[in-house]
Amino acid sequence: MAALQERLLRVPEVYRDGRTDGRYDATLREAVARFQLWYGVRGDETGVYGDDTRRALESHTGGPEGEEPA
């Protein structure tokens, strides 16, 4: 979860002041839902970090986990 939190912090205003403690709490769930709404992610339940959300987030933040943006 910490990697998800770190990625969301790279997207302006989505997870502002969010923690990178590895917990999937209400704040993180809301940030995921916000990202889904703002970037038109469909296929995952609102606030759920599923495959479609993961792919969209990777696309906006530089590829699969561990890769830096180009």
Contact map, one row per residue, 1 for C-alpha under 8 A:
1111100000000000000111110000000000000000000000000000000000000000000000
1111110000000000000111100000000000000000000000000000000000000000000000
1111111000000000000101000000000000000000000000000000000000000000100000
1111111100000000000000000000000000000000000000000000000000000000000000
1111111110000010011101000001000000000000000000000000000000000000000000
0111111111000000000100000000000000000000000000000000000000000000000000
0011111111100000000000000000000000000000000000000000000011001000000000
0001111111100110000000000000001100000000000000000000000010000000000000
0000111111110111110000000000000000000000000000000000000000000000000000
0000011111110000000000000000000000000000000000000000000000001000000000
0000001111111110000000000000000000000000000000000000000000011000000000
0000000011111111000000000000000000000000000000000000000000000000000000
0000000000111111000000000000000000000000000000000000000000000000000000
0000000110111111000000000000001101100000000000000000000000000000000000
0000100110111111110000000011001000000000000000000000000000000000000000
0000000010011111110000000000000000000000000000000000000000000000000000
0000000010000011111000000000000000000000000000000000000000000000000000
0000100010000011111100000011000000000000000000000000000000000000000000
0000100000000000111110000000000000000000000000000000000000000000000000
1110110000000000011111100000000000000000000000000000000000000000000000
1100000000000000001111100000000000000000000000000000000000000000000000
1110100000000000000111110000000000000000000000000000000000000000000000
1100000000000000000111111001000000000000000000000000000000000000000000
1000000000000000000001111111100000000000000000000000000000000000000000
0000000000000000000000111111100000000000000000000000000000000000000000
0000000000000000000000011111110000000000000000000000000000000000000000
0000000000000010010000011111111000000000000000000000000000000000000000
0000100000000010010000111111111100000000000000000000000000000000000000
0000000000000000000000011111111110000000000000110000000000000000000000
0000000000000000000000000111111111000000000000100000000000000000000000
0000000100000110000000000011111111100000000000100000000000000000000000
0000000100000100000000000001111111110000000001111000000000000000000000
0000000000000000000000000000111111111000000001110000000000000000000000
0000000000000100000000000000011111111100000000100000000000000000000000
0000000000000100000000000000001111111110100000000000000000000000000000
0000000000000000000000000000000111111111110001100000100000000000000000
0000000000000000000000000000000011111111100000000000000000000000000000
0000000000000000000000000000000001111111100000000000000000000000000000
0000000000000000000000000000000000111111100000000000000100000000000000
0000000000000000000000000000000000011111110000000000000000000000000000
0000000000000000000000000000000000111111111100000001100100000000000000
0000000000000000000000000000000000010001111110000001100000000000000000
0000000000000000000000000000000000000000111110000001000000000000000000
0000000000000000000000000000000000000000111111011111100000000000000000
0000000000000000000000000000000000000000011111110100000000000000000000
0000000000000000000000000000000110010000000111110000000000000000000000
0000000000000000000000000000111111010000000011111000000000000000000000
0000000000000000000000000000100110000000000111111100100000000000000000
0000000000000000000000000000000100000000000100111111110000000000000000
0000000000000000000000000000000000000000000110011111110000000000000000
0000000000000000000000000000000000000000000100001111111000000000000000
0000000000000000000000000000000000000000111100001111111100000000000000
0000000000000000000000000000000000010000110100011111111110000000000000
0000000000000000000000000000000000000000000000001111111111000000000000
0000000000000000000000000000000000000000000000000011111111100000000000
0000000000000000000000000000000000000010100000000001111111110000000000
0000001100000000000000000000000000000000000000000000111111111000000000
0000001000000000000000000000000000000000000000000000011111111111100000
0000000000000000000000000000000000000000000000000000001111111110000000
0000000000100000000000000000000000000000000000000000000111111110000000
0000001001100000000000000000000000000000000000000000000011111110000110
0000000000000000000000000000000000000000000000000000000001111111001111
0000000000000000000000000000000000000000000000000000000001111111101110
0000000000000000000000000000000000000000000000000000000001000111111000
0010000000000000000000000000000000000000000000000000000001000011111000
0000000000000000000000000000000000000000000000000000000000000001111100
0000000000000000000000000000000000000000000000000000000000000111111110
0000000000000000000000000000000000000000000000000000000000001110011111
0000000000000000000000000000000000000000000000000000000000001110001111
0000000000000000000000000000000000000000000000000000000000000100000111
